[in-house]
Amino acid sequence: MNSPGPATLIRRGVAAEWTRTAGRSFLWTVAVPLTFVLPLVVTFGIAAVAERLATLLGQSYVATVSTTNSVYWVITLSVSVMMVAAAYAHASQWRGQTSDLNAFLFPRSWTVALARWIYYGAITAISTVVLLVVVMVTLPHQFPQIYGNVDITDSAGIRFLWTVPTYAFAACGVGVAAGSVIRTPSAAVAFLLFWVYVAENSLNLLPNGFTLQAYAPFLNAVAATGQQVAFLPRFGRNGSLLYFVLIAGALFVTTAVLPSLIRRLSGRRRTTLAKSGTT
């Protein structure tokens, strides 16, 4: 009997991940709530303090915030939370009986990796769109002194609505790639957090660091969304977003697809040699 094709296995993988994470799972009880709570608390907490300071008697200067600097915490916190959640989930599949079950259900192991990327990427993309709308619509109404210029319908707001979900979806692919290589969940999470928050921001301390930092994938992606940052996108905004997507795809192929194909080809070769030896 022929094994199912890749498309069938990918659909099966998405359905399996939905079933596995349904109910009181880490995804829905920890990761998704943190994805919403962290950026909203930080964003509105800062906004409330800034608005209060701006309305104090004798305040002569108000530093207003534009749309390009209104959703920074959504970009940096929400995406990171779901990326490490994808890494944690994928690294966990290599442990205990789960590994044997996956090998039986998904003879092409890269299909379950792609299914997990699609599943977590879709949740992350949808979550960030909701957060972007909530933040950019609420800030100018609740905090008009500081955030009155924020407008979801201007060019920066519209750009956020498609670039941030794209970045978020691709970042989950990086998470799955990390989970494919680092098969200890906590280590995969630690590696990603170190990469995003320490390694890329510290590259400028090295000799020729600014040249190296220009190619930092996450810094390029954040700047490419339209977020106001000091870092200049190496390939222009659209080019740098494409650069991050290509990096995510290359990491996924290198860590999840190629090893699976190599093992499959090696298995076929051994089977062929064994058959030829018995004839």
Backbone torsions as a table, in degrees:
resi	resn	phi	psi	omega
1	MET	NA	131.6	179.9
2	ASN	-72.2	142.6	177.1
3	SER	-74.7	156.3	179.8
4	PRO	-60.6	152.3	178.7
5	GLY	-73.9	168.5	-178.5
6	PRO	-57.0	-41.9	-178.7
7	ALA	-61.6	-42.1	178.2
8	THR	-63.8	-42.1	-179.8
9	LEU	-66.4	-36.8	178.5
10	ILE	-66.0	-44.9	177.2
11	ARG	-61.6	-41.7	178.0
12	ARG	-62.8	-38.8	-179.4
13	GLY	-66.1	-41.6	177.5
14	VAL	-63.4	-44.8	178.8
15	ALA	-63.2	-39.5	179.4
16	ALA	-65.4	-39.5	179.6
17	GLU	-68.1	-37.6	176.2
18	TRP	-61.8	-44.7	179.5
19	THR	-66.3	-42.3	-177.3
20	ARG	-64.3	-36.8	-175.4
21	THR	-95.3	-1.2	-179.4
22	ALA	-66.3	151.1	177.7
23	GLY	83.2	-142.9	-173.9
24	ARG	-89.0	60.5	178.9
25	SER	-93.6	168.1	178.0
26	PHE	-58.6	-37.4	-177.4
27	LEU	-59.5	-50.8	-172.5
28	TRP	-88.7	-19.6	179.9
29	THR	-97.1	-20.8	-178.0
30	VAL	-123.9	-59.7	-170.5
31	ALA	-63.4	-54.6	-177.9
32	VAL	-64.3	-46.3	175.3
33	PRO	-56.1	-42.2	177.6
34	LEU	-64.3	-35.7	178.7
35	THR	-57.7	-36.0	179.4
36	PHE	-89.4	-45.2	-171.4
37	VAL	-68.9	-46.9	-175.5
38	LEU	-56.8	-55.5	-178.0
39	PRO	-67.1	-33.9	-179.8
40	LEU	-68.6	-43.5	179.7
41	VAL	-63.2	-46.8	-178.3
42	VAL	-66.2	-46.9	-177.5
43	THR	-61.7	-51.8	-176.2
44	PHE	-76.0	-27.0	174.1
45	GLY	-64.2	-48.1	177.4
46	ILE	-62.9	-41.8	-179.1
47	ALA	-62.6	-41.4	-179.4
48	ALA	-64.4	-43.2	178.8
49	VAL	-65.1	-45.4	-179.5
50	ALA	-63.0	-40.6	179.7
51	GLU	-65.6	-39.8	178.3
52	ARG	-63.9	-43.4	178.5
53	LEU	-64.4	-35.2	-178.0
54	ALA	-69.7	-23.5	-177.4
55	THR	-99.7	4.2	177.9
56	LEU	-66.5	146.2	179.7
57	LEU	-61.5	130.4	179.5
58	GLY	91.6	-3.4	177.6
59	GLN	-69.1	119.4	-175.3
60	SER	-107.2	-13.0	-178.2
61	TYR	-133.2	128.1	179.2
62	VAL	-119.9	118.5	178.0
63	ALA	-86.1	97.8	-178.3
64	THR	-75.9	156.1	-178.4
65	VAL	-110.0	133.7	178.3
66	SER	-90.2	172.4	178.7
67	THR	-58.4	-36.0	-175.7
68	THR	-65.6	-13.0	-179.3
69	ASN	-122.5	24.7	-173.1
70	SER	-98.9	-19.3	-173.4
71	VAL	-122.3	26.3	-176.2
72	TYR	-56.4	-42.6	-175.1
73	TRP	-73.7	-25.4	172.8
74	VAL	-66.2	-44.9	-177.6
75	ILE	-65.3	-43.9	-172.2
76	THR	-85.6	-36.4	-175.6
77	LEU	-90.6	-49.6	-175.5
78	SER	-61.9	-45.7	-178.7
79	VAL	-63.7	-42.6	-178.7
80	SER	-64.4	-41.1	-179.2
81	VAL	-60.4	-47.2	-176.9
82	MET	-75.0	-29.6	176.4
83	MET	-64.5	-46.0	179.7
84	VAL	-70.7	-27.7	175.1
85	ALA	-65.1	-41.2	177.1
86	ALA	-64.2	-41.5	178.1
87	ALA	-63.5	-43.6	-179.9
88	TYR	-61.8	-44.8	-179.0
89	ALA	-64.3	-42.5	-176.0
90	HIS	-74.2	-37.4	177.8
91	ALA	-65.8	-30.1	-177.9
92	SER	-69.7	-22.0	-175.9
93	GLN	-69.5	-15.6	-177.8
94	TRP	-88.4	2.8	-173.7
95	ARG	-106.5	139.6	172.8
96	GLY	63.8	-146.4	-175.7
97	GLN	-72.4	-18.7	179.4
98	THR	-58.7	-36.7	-179.2
99	SER	-62.3	-45.0	179.7
100	ASP	-65.7	-39.5	-179.9
101	LEU	-65.3	-42.2	178.7
102	ASN	-63.4	-40.7	179.9
103	ALA	-62.7	-34.3	179.8
104	PHE	-75.8	-44.3	-176.0
105	LEU	-77.1	-29.3	-174.9
106	PHE	-128.8	83.1	179.8
107	PRO	-60.2	-28.3	170.6
108	ARG	-97.0	96.6	-170.2
109	SER	-65.4	-23.4	-179.9
110	TRP	-68.6	-21.5	-179.2
111	THR	-69.5	-35.2	178.2
112	VAL	-71.4	-32.4	175.6
113	ALA	-65.4	-43.8	178.8
114	LEU	-66.3	-39.5	177.6
115	ALA	-61.4	-40.7	179.3
116	ARG	-67.6	-38.3	176.1
117	TRP	-61.1	-47.0	179.8
118	ILE	-61.1	-44.1	-176.5
119	TYR	-64.7	-54.3	-179.5
120	TYR	-69.5	-35.4	178.9
121	GLY	-63.9	-41.1	179.7
122	ALA	-65.5	-43.8	178.7
123	ILE	-61.4	-43.1	-178.7
124	THR	-66.3	-43.6	179.8
125	ALA	-62.0	-45.6	179.3
126	ILE	-64.0	-42.7	-179.1
127	SER	-61.7	-43.1	-178.7
128	THR	-67.9	-35.4	176.7
129	VAL	-62.5	-45.6	178.6
130	VAL	-59.8	-45.3	-179.7
131	LEU	-63.7	-42.2	179.4
132	LEU	-59.7	-44.6	180.0
133	VAL	-63.9	-47.7	-179.1
134	VAL	-58.8	-47.4	-176.2
135	VAL	-67.0	-50.6	-174.6
136	MET	-72.0	-23.1	176.7
137	VAL	-84.5	-37.1	-174.9
138	THR	-78.6	-42.2	-174.0
139	LEU	-54.2	-51.9	-177.1
140	PRO	-66.7	-25.2	179.9
141	HIS	-82.3	-38.4	-177.4
142	GLN	-88.7	-25.3	-176.4
143	PHE	-134.5	66.0	-171.7
144	PRO	-69.0	-25.9	-178.5
145	GLN	-64.3	-42.2	-175.9
146	ILE	-98.4	-40.5	-172.0
147	TYR	-110.3	20.1	-178.7
148	GLY	-63.4	-23.4	-178.8
149	ASN	-86.1	-6.7	179.3
150	VAL	-69.7	129.0	-176.3
151	ASP	-143.9	115.8	-178.3
152	ILE	-66.6	-18.7	-176.7
153	THR	-94.1	-5.0	177.9
154	ASP	-79.1	177.6	-173.2
155	SER	-62.0	-37.2	-179.9
156	ALA	-68.4	-42.1	179.7
157	GLY	-63.7	-43.6	179.6
158	ILE	-65.2	-38.2	178.9
159	ARG	-63.8	-42.0	177.3
160	PHE	-56.1	-38.6	-172.8
161	LEU	-66.1	-19.7	177.2
162	TRP	-115.1	-27.6	-178.9
163	THR	-78.0	-39.9	-178.0
164	VAL	-65.4	-46.8	175.7
165	PRO	-61.1	-35.9	177.1
166	THR	-63.2	-46.8	176.5
167	TYR	-60.5	-43.1	-178.3
168	ALA	-62.8	-44.8	179.8
169	PHE	-62.3	-45.8	-178.9
170	ALA	-65.3	-36.3	-179.1
171	ALA	-62.0	-33.4	177.3
172	CYS	-65.6	-29.5	173.5
173	GLY	-65.2	-37.2	175.4
174	VAL	-64.5	-39.5	178.0
175	GLY	-61.8	-44.5	178.6
176	VAL	-64.7	-38.6	177.5
177	ALA	-61.4	-43.0	178.5
178	ALA	-62.9	-40.8	178.6
179	GLY	-67.7	-24.7	178.0
180	SER	-73.0	-34.4	-177.1
181	VAL	-90.7	-45.9	-177.6
182	ILE	-100.0	98.6	-169.5
183	ARG	-89.0	17.0	170.2
184	THR	-108.2	115.0	-173.2
185	PRO	-52.4	-48.4	-177.5
186	SER	-64.4	-37.0	179.0
187	ALA	-68.4	-38.2	177.8
188	ALA	-63.7	-41.9	178.4
189	VAL	-64.5	-45.9	-179.3
190	ALA	-61.8	-41.1	179.8
191	PHE	-61.3	-45.4	-178.5
192	LEU	-65.7	-44.1	179.9
193	LEU	-63.9	-39.5	176.9
194	PHE	-63.1	-43.5	-179.1
195	TRP	-61.0	-49.2	-173.5
196	VAL	-72.0	-46.8	-169.4
197	TYR	-97.9	-16.7	-177.7
198	VAL	-117.9	-59.7	-170.8
199	ALA	-59.2	-52.8	-175.7
200	GLU	-66.0	-36.6	-179.5
201	ASN	-76.2	-15.3	-178.5
202	SER	-100.3	-3.9	-176.7
203	LEU	-60.1	-31.5	-177.4
204	ASN	-68.6	-8.7	177.2
205	LEU	-83.3	-13.6	-178.9
206	LEU	-85.6	161.1	171.7
207	PRO	-58.2	133.1	-175.3
208	ASN	58.1	29.5	-174.9
209	GLY	-63.1	-36.8	-178.8
210	PHE	-67.2	-32.5	176.0
211	THR	-67.2	-42.9	177.8
212	LEU	-65.6	-42.0	-176.7
213	GLN	-64.1	-26.5	179.4
214	ALA	-60.9	-20.4	-179.4
215	TYR	-104.1	8.0	179.5
216	ALA	-63.8	119.0	-172.8
217	PRO	-60.5	-47.4	-175.1
218	PHE	-71.3	-38.3	176.7
219	LEU	-63.3	-40.3	176.5
220	ASN	-62.6	-41.6	-177.8
221	ALA	-66.5	-43.9	180.0
222	VAL	-62.9	-45.0	178.5
223	ALA	-65.2	-33.8	-178.8
224	ALA	-67.8	-24.2	179.5
225	THR	-67.3	-19.6	-175.2
226	GLY	107.4	-3.4	176.5
227	GLN	-59.8	137.6	-179.9
228	GLN	-77.2	107.4	179.8
229	VAL	-138.0	163.5	179.6
230	ALA	-74.3	-22.7	-178.0
231	PHE	-74.3	131.9	178.1
232	LEU	-95.8	127.3	179.3
233	PRO	-57.9	132.0	-173.9
234	ARG	-65.1	-34.8	-174.1
235	PHE	-116.2	24.5	-172.6
236	GLY	79.4	165.9	-172.8
237	ARG	-64.3	-53.0	180.0
238	ASN	-66.6	-39.3	179.8
239	GLY	-65.0	-37.4	-179.6
240	SER	-72.3	-33.3	174.9
241	LEU	-66.4	-42.7	175.9
242	LEU	-62.7	-38.7	177.3
243	TYR	-57.7	-44.9	179.7
244	PHE	-66.0	-42.0	178.9
245	VAL	-60.8	-42.5	179.3
246	LEU	-66.5	-38.8	176.7
247	ILE	-61.3	-45.7	179.4
248	ALA	-60.5	-44.8	179.3
249	GLY	-64.0	-41.3	-179.7
250	ALA	-65.7	-41.2	178.2
251	LEU	-64.0	-40.5	180.0
252	PHE	-64.5	-46.1	-179.8
253	VAL	-62.7	-43.2	-176.9
254	THR	-66.2	-39.2	-172.9
255	THR	-94.9	-28.8	-173.8
256	ALA	-112.1	-34.3	-174.0
257	VAL	-91.1	-54.6	-175.2
258	LEU	-60.1	-46.3	178.1
259	PRO	-59.1	-37.4	178.8
260	SER	-65.2	-43.5	-180.0
261	LEU	-66.6	-39.0	179.8
262	ILE	-64.5	-43.7	178.0
263	ARG	-63.2	-38.3	-178.8
264	ARG	-66.8	-43.1	179.3
265	LEU	-66.8	-38.3	178.7
266	SER	-64.9	-39.0	178.0
267	GLY	-64.0	-41.7	178.3
268	ARG	-64.4	-38.8	-178.9
269	ARG	-65.7	-43.0	178.5
270	ARG	-64.0	-37.9	178.5
271	THR	-63.9	-43.1	179.8
272	THR	-63.6	-42.4	-180.0
273	LEU	-66.9	-37.2	-179.8
274	ALA	-66.1	-41.8	179.9
275	LYS	-65.7	-41.2	-179.0
276	SER	-67.7	-28.6	178.8
277	GLY	-74.4	-22.3	-178.8
278	THR	-93.9	-6.2	-178.5
279	THR	-99.0	NA	NA
